[in-house]
Amino acid sequence: MQVTYEFYQTVYGGTALTEEAFGTFALRAAEELACFQRIYTVTASPEGEARAVCAMAEVLAERTEKVTSASIGSVSVRYESGEDRTAKGLRQALLGCVRRYMEVCRGVSGC
């Protein structure tokens, strides 16, 4: 699904991503959504699907751009975010975005 930056700003109300960043993360979000649609029975309106892509794009950007550690010379610091930063944690966060805007069922035809 192709979601425009205009939709992201005006309908979804997004402000966290620049147009360039949105293009990158929305593409990846749409790929993740397609993967979920192969695993689960997912139903929604086209707007619900677009909103899910927007929410997923923000999660992907947040998880990608967050600094968790830094070092200068011999001094280093590590920041704990409190969120599950594993691949499984990311997939759960993305699925949460999908569930917010779409109906998701596993192993059944029609929910």
Biotite code that builds the C-alpha atoms (Angstrom):
import biotite.structure as struc

atoms = struc.array([
    struc.Atom([0.000, 0.000, 0.000], chain_id="A", res_id=1, res_name="MET", atom_name="CA", element="C"),
    struc.Atom([1.329, 3.416, -0.983], chain_id="A", res_id=2, res_name="GLN", atom_name="CA", element="C"),
    struc.Atom([0.645, 6.114, 1.633], chain_id="A", res_id=3, res_name="VAL", atom_name="CA", element="C"),
    struc.Atom([1.462, 9.740, 0.823], chain_id="A", res_id=4, res_name="THR", atom_name="CA", element="C"),
    struc.Atom([3.181, 12.221, 3.085], chain_id="A", res_id=5, res_name="TYR", atom_name="CA", element="C"),
    struc.Atom([0.152, 14.484, 2.633], chain_id="A", res_id=6, res_name="GLU", atom_name="CA", element="C"),
    struc.Atom([-2.074, 11.744, 4.123], chain_id="A", res_id=7, res_name="PHE", atom_name="CA", element="C"),
    struc.Atom([0.424, 11.287, 6.955], chain_id="A", res_id=8, res_name="TYR", atom_name="CA", element="C"),
    struc.Atom([0.295, 14.982, 7.840], chain_id="A", res_id=9, res_name="GLN", atom_name="CA", element="C"),
    struc.Atom([-3.333, 15.902, 7.163], chain_id="A", res_id=10, res_name="THR", atom_name="CA", element="C"),
    struc.Atom([-5.395, 12.787, 7.896], chain_id="A", res_id=11, res_name="VAL", atom_name="CA", element="C"),
    struc.Atom([-3.192, 10.834, 10.308], chain_id="A", res_id=12, res_name="TYR", atom_name="CA", element="C"),
    struc.Atom([-1.903, 14.029, 11.939], chain_id="A", res_id=13, res_name="GLY", atom_name="CA", element="C"),
    struc.Atom([1.718, 12.928, 11.909], chain_id="A", res_id=14, res_name="GLY", atom_name="CA", element="C"),
    struc.Atom([4.492, 15.370, 12.774], chain_id="A", res_id=15, res_name="THR", atom_name="CA", element="C"),
    struc.Atom([7.349, 13.091, 13.850], chain_id="A", res_id=16, res_name="ALA", atom_name="CA", element="C"),
    struc.Atom([8.795, 12.372, 10.396], chain_id="A", res_id=17, res_name="LEU", atom_name="CA", element="C"),
    struc.Atom([10.150, 14.502, 7.574], chain_id="A", res_id=18, res_name="THR", atom_name="CA", element="C"),
    struc.Atom([8.899, 13.788, 4.077], chain_id="A", res_id=19, res_name="GLU", atom_name="CA", element="C"),
    struc.Atom([12.128, 11.985, 3.189], chain_id="A", res_id=20, res_name="GLU", atom_name="CA", element="C"),
    struc.Atom([12.107, 9.863, 6.346], chain_id="A", res_id=21, res_name="ALA", atom_name="CA", element="C"),
    struc.Atom([8.422, 9.082, 5.928], chain_id="A", res_id=22, res_name="PHE", atom_name="CA", element="C"),
    struc.Atom([9.024, 7.799, 2.401], chain_id="A", res_id=23, res_name="GLY", atom_name="CA", element="C"),
    struc.Atom([11.693, 5.410, 3.626], chain_id="A", res_id=24, res_name="THR", atom_name="CA", element="C"),
    struc.Atom([9.879, 4.137, 6.710], chain_id="A", res_id=25, res_name="PHE", atom_name="CA", element="C"),
    struc.Atom([6.414, 3.980, 5.097], chain_id="A", res_id=26, res_name="ALA", atom_name="CA", element="C"),
    struc.Atom([7.774, 1.675, 2.410], chain_id="A", res_id=27, res_name="LEU", atom_name="CA", element="C"),
    struc.Atom([9.229, -0.644, 5.027], chain_id="A", res_id=28, res_name="ARG", atom_name="CA", element="C"),
    struc.Atom([6.020, -0.400, 7.088], chain_id="A", res_id=29, res_name="ALA", atom_name="CA", element="C"),
    struc.Atom([3.937, -1.403, 4.056], chain_id="A", res_id=30, res_name="ALA", atom_name="CA", element="C"),
    struc.Atom([6.213, -4.426, 3.557], chain_id="A", res_id=31, res_name="GLU", atom_name="CA", element="C"),
    struc.Atom([5.766, -5.417, 7.213], chain_id="A", res_id=32, res_name="GLU", atom_name="CA", element="C"),
    struc.Atom([1.984, -4.988, 6.897], chain_id="A", res_id=33, res_name="LEU", atom_name="CA", element="C"),
    struc.Atom([1.967, -7.252, 3.828], chain_id="A", res_id=34, res_name="ALA", atom_name="CA", element="C"),
    struc.Atom([3.830, -9.851, 5.871], chain_id="A", res_id=35, res_name="CYS", atom_name="CA", element="C"),
    struc.Atom([1.240, -9.645, 8.670], chain_id="A", res_id=36, res_name="PHE", atom_name="CA", element="C"),
    struc.Atom([-1.526, -9.976, 6.063], chain_id="A", res_id=37, res_name="GLN", atom_name="CA", element="C"),
    struc.Atom([0.016, -13.267, 4.907], chain_id="A", res_id=38, res_name="ARG", atom_name="CA", element="C"),
    struc.Atom([0.145, -14.613, 8.477], chain_id="A", res_id=39, res_name="ILE", atom_name="CA", element="C"),
    struc.Atom([-3.150, -13.265, 9.846], chain_id="A", res_id=40, res_name="TYR", atom_name="CA", element="C"),
    struc.Atom([-6.648, -12.556, 8.588], chain_id="A", res_id=41, res_name="THR", atom_name="CA", element="C"),
    struc.Atom([-6.559, -8.752, 8.515], chain_id="A", res_id=42, res_name="VAL", atom_name="CA", element="C"),
    struc.Atom([-9.509, -6.550, 7.584], chain_id="A", res_id=43, res_name="THR", atom_name="CA", element="C"),
    struc.Atom([-9.860, -2.782, 7.501], chain_id="A", res_id=44, res_name="ALA", atom_name="CA", element="C"),
    struc.Atom([-10.968, 0.119, 5.398], chain_id="A", res_id=45, res_name="SER", atom_name="CA", element="C"),
    struc.Atom([-8.355, 1.619, 3.059], chain_id="A", res_id=46, res_name="PRO", atom_name="CA", element="C"),
    struc.Atom([-8.022, 4.530, 5.509], chain_id="A", res_id=47, res_name="GLU", atom_name="CA", element="C"),
    struc.Atom([-7.474, 2.120, 8.414], chain_id="A", res_id=48, res_name="GLY", atom_name="CA", element="C"),
    struc.Atom([-4.749, 0.373, 6.449], chain_id="A", res_id=49, res_name="GLU", atom_name="CA", element="C"),
    struc.Atom([-3.098, 3.715, 5.618], chain_id="A", res_id=50, res_name="ALA", atom_name="CA", element="C"),
    struc.Atom([-3.256, 4.796, 9.275], chain_id="A", res_id=51, res_name="ARG", atom_name="CA", element="C"),
    struc.Atom([-1.623, 1.508, 10.317], chain_id="A", res_id=52, res_name="ALA", atom_name="CA", element="C"),
    struc.Atom([1.211, 2.151, 7.842], chain_id="A", res_id=53, res_name="VAL", atom_name="CA", element="C"),
    struc.Atom([1.705, 5.652, 9.291], chain_id="A", res_id=54, res_name="CYS", atom_name="CA", element="C"),
    struc.Atom([1.823, 4.352, 12.867], chain_id="A", res_id=55, res_name="ALA", atom_name="CA", element="C"),
    struc.Atom([4.219, 1.580, 11.881], chain_id="A", res_id=56, res_name="MET", atom_name="CA", element="C"),
    struc.Atom([6.467, 4.057, 10.038], chain_id="A", res_id=57, res_name="ALA", atom_name="CA", element="C"),
    struc.Atom([6.758, 6.147, 13.206], chain_id="A", res_id=58, res_name="GLU", atom_name="CA", element="C"),
    struc.Atom([7.639, 3.072, 15.296], chain_id="A", res_id=59, res_name="VAL", atom_name="CA", element="C"),
    struc.Atom([10.259, 1.979, 12.766], chain_id="A", res_id=60, res_name="LEU", atom_name="CA", element="C"),
    struc.Atom([11.790, 5.457, 12.721], chain_id="A", res_id=61, res_name="ALA", atom_name="CA", element="C"),
    struc.Atom([11.791, 5.720, 16.505], chain_id="A", res_id=62, res_name="GLU", atom_name="CA", element="C"),
    struc.Atom([13.418, 2.322, 16.935], chain_id="A", res_id=63, res_name="ARG", atom_name="CA", element="C"),
    struc.Atom([16.003, 3.003, 14.223], chain_id="A", res_id=64, res_name="THR", atom_name="CA", element="C"),
    struc.Atom([17.033, 6.524, 15.182], chain_id="A", res_id=65, res_name="GLU", atom_name="CA", element="C"),
    struc.Atom([17.183, 6.201, 18.964], chain_id="A", res_id=66, res_name="LYS", atom_name="CA", element="C"),
    struc.Atom([20.702, 6.485, 20.403], chain_id="A", res_id=67, res_name="VAL", atom_name="CA", element="C"),
    struc.Atom([21.300, 3.740, 22.951], chain_id="A", res_id=68, res_name="THR", atom_name="CA", element="C"),
    struc.Atom([24.986, 4.316, 23.625], chain_id="A", res_id=69, res_name="SER", atom_name="CA", element="C"),
    struc.Atom([27.758, 6.764, 22.870], chain_id="A", res_id=70, res_name="ALA", atom_name="CA", element="C"),
    struc.Atom([31.465, 7.049, 23.475], chain_id="A", res_id=71, res_name="SER", atom_name="CA", element="C"),
    struc.Atom([34.058, 9.798, 23.259], chain_id="A", res_id=72, res_name="ILE", atom_name="CA", element="C"),
    struc.Atom([37.624, 8.682, 23.717], chain_id="A", res_id=73, res_name="GLY", atom_name="CA", element="C"),
    struc.Atom([37.776, 6.386, 26.704], chain_id="A", res_id=74, res_name="SER", atom_name="CA", element="C"),
    struc.Atom([34.421, 7.523, 28.142], chain_id="A", res_id=75, res_name="VAL", atom_name="CA", element="C"),
    struc.Atom([31.284, 5.663, 27.121], chain_id="A", res_id=76, res_name="SER", atom_name="CA", element="C"),
    struc.Atom([27.676, 5.778, 28.282], chain_id="A", res_id=77, res_name="VAL", atom_name="CA", element="C"),
    struc.Atom([24.727, 3.468, 27.664], chain_id="A", res_id=78, res_name="ARG", atom_name="CA", element="C"),
    struc.Atom([21.092, 4.551, 27.841], chain_id="A", res_id=79, res_name="TYR", atom_name="CA", element="C"),
    struc.Atom([18.382, 2.114, 28.833], chain_id="A", res_id=80, res_name="GLU", atom_name="CA", element="C"),
    struc.Atom([15.090, 2.750, 27.062], chain_id="A", res_id=81, res_name="SER", atom_name="CA", element="C"),
    struc.Atom([12.934, 0.276, 28.964], chain_id="A", res_id=82, res_name="GLY", atom_name="CA", element="C"),
    struc.Atom([11.435, -1.046, 25.723], chain_id="A", res_id=83, res_name="GLU", atom_name="CA", element="C"),
    struc.Atom([12.064, -4.414, 24.152], chain_id="A", res_id=84, res_name="ASP", atom_name="CA", element="C"),
    struc.Atom([14.548, -3.628, 21.380], chain_id="A", res_id=85, res_name="ARG", atom_name="CA", element="C"),
    struc.Atom([14.792, -7.188, 20.083], chain_id="A", res_id=86, res_name="THR", atom_name="CA", element="C"),
    struc.Atom([13.430, -8.215, 16.684], chain_id="A", res_id=87, res_name="ALA", atom_name="CA", element="C"),
    struc.Atom([10.531, -9.899, 18.494], chain_id="A", res_id=88, res_name="LYS", atom_name="CA", element="C"),
    struc.Atom([9.834, -6.704, 20.443], chain_id="A", res_id=89, res_name="GLY", atom_name="CA", element="C"),
    struc.Atom([9.789, -4.682, 17.230], chain_id="A", res_id=90, res_name="LEU", atom_name="CA", element="C"),
    struc.Atom([7.369, -7.113, 15.554], chain_id="A", res_id=91, res_name="ARG", atom_name="CA", element="C"),
    struc.Atom([5.081, -6.932, 18.590], chain_id="A", res_id=92, res_name="GLN", atom_name="CA", element="C"),
    struc.Atom([5.142, -3.127, 18.478], chain_id="A", res_id=93, res_name="ALA", atom_name="CA", element="C"),
    struc.Atom([4.351, -3.159, 14.756], chain_id="A", res_id=94, res_name="LEU", atom_name="CA", element="C"),
    struc.Atom([1.531, -5.662, 15.247], chain_id="A", res_id=95, res_name="LEU", atom_name="CA", element="C"),
    struc.Atom([0.155, -3.366, 17.952], chain_id="A", res_id=96, res_name="GLY", atom_name="CA", element="C"),
    struc.Atom([-0.015, -0.579, 15.355], chain_id="A", res_id=97, res_name="CYS", atom_name="CA", element="C"),
    struc.Atom([-1.883, -2.862, 12.974], chain_id="A", res_id=98, res_name="VAL", atom_name="CA", element="C"),
    struc.Atom([-4.346, -3.917, 15.683], chain_id="A", res_id=99, res_name="ARG", atom_name="CA", element="C"),
    struc.Atom([-5.047, -0.285, 16.537], chain_id="A", res_id=100, res_name="ARG", atom_name="CA", element="C"),
    struc.Atom([-6.460, 0.446, 13.073], chain_id="A", res_id=101, res_name="TYR", atom_name="CA", element="C"),
    struc.Atom([-7.337, -2.981, 11.661], chain_id="A", res_id=102, res_name="MET", atom_name="CA", element="C"),
    struc.Atom([-9.088, -6.137, 12.780], chain_id="A", res_id=103, res_name="GLU", atom_name="CA", element="C"),
    struc.Atom([-6.567, -8.968, 13.148], chain_id="A", res_id=104, res_name="VAL", atom_name="CA", element="C"),
    struc.Atom([-7.430, -12.657, 13.613], chain_id="A", res_id=105, res_name="CYS", atom_name="CA", element="C"),
    struc.Atom([-5.224, -15.702, 13.488], chain_id="A", res_id=106, res_name="ARG", atom_name="CA", element="C"),
    struc.Atom([-6.203, -19.025, 12.002], chain_id="A", res_id=107, res_name="GLY", atom_name="CA", element="C"),
    struc.Atom([-9.772, -18.216, 11.030], chain_id="A", res_id=108, res_name="VAL", atom_name="CA", element="C"),
    struc.Atom([-11.587, -17.062, 7.930], chain_id="A", res_id=109, res_name="SER", atom_name="CA", element="C"),
    struc.Atom([-13.358, -13.862, 8.818], chain_id="A", res_id=110, res_name="GLY", atom_name="CA", element="C"),
    struc.Atom([-13.270, -12.564, 12.345], chain_id="A", res_id=111, res_name="CYS", atom_name="CA", element="C"),
])
